[in-house]
């Protein structure tokens, strides 16, 4: 999900912010990864790169069908009622 823009809504503040960015004064603070375990971050990324197909390898066809039907019912629940 995309995060909200940090641009102000007020036109005067927006103009000031655009000018600061243009002349290089306004620099976003660097995000720190304090408190995060680098090994856990790497592991999470590794799992994300696998994709869905790799996660479904050990699941039987019947079990996949049951889970897909449950998901479909959950998606359509609001429209059917």
CNS distance restraints for C-alpha pairs under 8 A (distance, minus, plus):
assign (resid   7 and name CA) (resid  14 and name CA) 6.32 0.50 0.50
assign (resid   7 and name CA) (resid  17 and name CA) 7.29 0.50 0.50
assign (resid   8 and name CA) (resid  13 and name CA) 6.08 0.50 0.50
assign (resid   8 and name CA) (resid  14 and name CA) 5.34 0.50 0.50
assign (resid   8 and name CA) (resid  17 and name CA) 7.89 0.50 0.50
assign (resid   9 and name CA) (resid  13 and name CA) 7.39 0.50 0.50
assign (resid   9 and name CA) (resid  14 and name CA) 6.53 0.50 0.50
assign (resid  10 and name CA) (resid  14 and name CA) 5.98 0.50 0.50
assign (resid  11 and name CA) (resid  15 and name CA) 6.06 0.50 0.50
assign (resid  12 and name CA) (resid  16 and name CA) 6.27 0.50 0.50
assign (resid  13 and name CA) (resid  17 and name CA) 6.12 0.50 0.50
assign (resid  14 and name CA) (resid  18 and name CA) 6.10 0.50 0.50
assign (resid  15 and name CA) (resid  19 and name CA) 6.18 0.50 0.50
assign (resid  16 and name CA) (resid  20 and name CA) 6.22 0.50 0.50
assign (resid  17 and name CA) (resid  21 and name CA) 6.22 0.50 0.50
assign (resid  17 and name CA) (resid  26 and name CA) 7.41 0.50 0.50
assign (resid  18 and name CA) (resid  22 and name CA) 6.10 0.50 0.50
assign (resid  19 and name CA) (resid  23 and name CA) 6.28 0.50 0.50
assign (resid  20 and name CA) (resid  24 and name CA) 6.01 0.50 0.50
assign (resid  20 and name CA) (resid  25 and name CA) 5.07 0.50 0.50
assign (resid  20 and name CA) (resid  26 and name CA) 5.12 0.50 0.50
assign (resid  21 and name CA) (resid  25 and name CA) 6.09 0.50 0.50
assign (resid  21 and name CA) (resid  26 and name CA) 5.11 0.50 0.50
assign (resid  21 and name CA) (resid  27 and name CA) 7.36 0.50 0.50
assign (resid  36 and name CA) (resid  40 and name CA) 7.53 0.50 0.50
assign (resid  36 and name CA) (resid  41 and name CA) 7.14 0.50 0.50
assign (resid  37 and name CA) (resid  41 and name CA) 6.29 0.50 0.50
assign (resid  38 and name CA) (resid  42 and name CA) 6.15 0.50 0.50
assign (resid  39 and name CA) (resid  43 and name CA) 6.12 0.50 0.50
assign (resid  40 and name CA) (resid  44 and name CA) 6.06 0.50 0.50
assign (resid  41 and name CA) (resid  45 and name CA) 6.24 0.50 0.50
assign (resid  42 and name CA) (resid  46 and name CA) 6.09 0.50 0.50
assign (resid  43 and name CA) (resid  47 and name CA) 6.26 0.50 0.50
assign (resid  44 and name CA) (resid  48 and name CA) 6.24 0.50 0.50
assign (resid  45 and name CA) (resid  49 and name CA) 6.27 0.50 0.50
assign (resid  46 and name CA) (resid  50 and name CA) 6.69 0.50 0.50
assign (resid  47 and name CA) (resid  51 and name CA) 7.53 0.50 0.50
assign (resid  50 and name CA) (resid  54 and name CA) 6.05 0.50 0.50
assign (resid  50 and name CA) (resid  55 and name CA) 7.69 0.50 0.50
assign (resid  51 and name CA) (resid  55 and name CA) 6.98 0.50 0.50
assign (resid  52 and name CA) (resid  56 and name CA) 6.47 0.50 0.50
assign (resid  53 and name CA) (resid  57 and name CA) 6.62 0.50 0.50
assign (resid  59 and name CA) (resid  63 and name CA) 6.40 0.50 0.50
assign (resid  59 and name CA) (resid  64 and name CA) 6.57 0.50 0.50
assign (resid  60 and name CA) (resid  64 and name CA) 6.26 0.50 0.50
assign (resid  61 and name CA) (resid  65 and name CA) 6.22 0.50 0.50
assign (resid  62 and name CA) (resid  66 and name CA) 6.35 0.50 0.50
assign (resid  63 and name CA) (resid  67 and name CA) 6.24 0.50 0.50
assign (resid  64 and name CA) (resid  68 and name CA) 6.01 0.50 0.50
assign (resid  65 and name CA) (resid  69 and name CA) 6.13 0.50 0.50
assign (resid  66 and name CA) (resid  70 and name CA) 6.24 0.50 0.50
assign (resid  67 and name CA) (resid  71 and name CA) 6.18 0.50 0.50
assign (resid  68 and name CA) (resid  72 and name CA) 6.12 0.50 0.50
assign (resid  69 and name CA) (resid  73 and name CA) 6.17 0.50 0.50
assign (resid  70 and name CA) (resid  74 and name CA) 6.26 0.50 0.50
assign (resid  71 and name CA) (resid  75 and name CA) 6.21 0.50 0.50
assign (resid  72 and name CA) (resid  76 and name CA) 6.16 0.50 0.50
assign (resid  73 and name CA) (resid  77 and name CA) 5.69 0.50 0.50
assign (resid  76 and name CA) (resid  80 and name CA) 6.18 0.50 0.50
assign (resid  77 and name CA) (resid  81 and name CA) 6.39 0.50 0.50
